[in-house]
Structures are given as C-alpha cells and as structure tokens.
Amino acid sequence: MDKSIIIQKISKEAALLDDEKLKEAFDFIRFLNNRENIDPTLEILQKEEDYLSIKEGIKQKAEGKIFDWDSIKWVIV
C-alpha cells in the first residue's frame, strides 16, 4: 500500500477518536519514530503491552502513586 494512502487512512481513523485516544495514538507514533534513538532497552518495549505497562507506571509515578527506590528508607533488622 502506498504511503500517502496509509496516511489518508490513518487520518480518517484518527478523526473518529476522542481526545484522549488521539493523544495516545500520537504518542505511540512519536515513540515509533524515535525508538532507535531511545535507550538500548528497546527489546522490553517491542510488545505494545509492555510499552503501555511502562507508560502506566510513569503516569502513576507522576501522580505520586509509586515512589523511587531511593526515596525508601531501609531498616536492616
């Protein structure tokens, strides 16, 4: 399939998405475009499920639902 046809089809489908889903699609496209320049741990992100899991973890961190290991005070008994 020709690149311009694919772009047209993507545009039509994207027009049907709500704002949140459209942003997710855009973020994923940006990820695909930049993944060669990202950390060498790309093998972890090859599955969309893994990518979304990591993305959810980043969101939870931003919302204060999870913490950095460095912020945890350890007590050795």
Buried (B, 14 or more C-beta within 10 A) or exposed (E): EEEEEEEEEEEEEEEEEEEEEEEBBEEBEEBEEEEEEEEEEEEEBEEEEEBEEEBEEEEEEEEEEEEEEEEEEEEEE
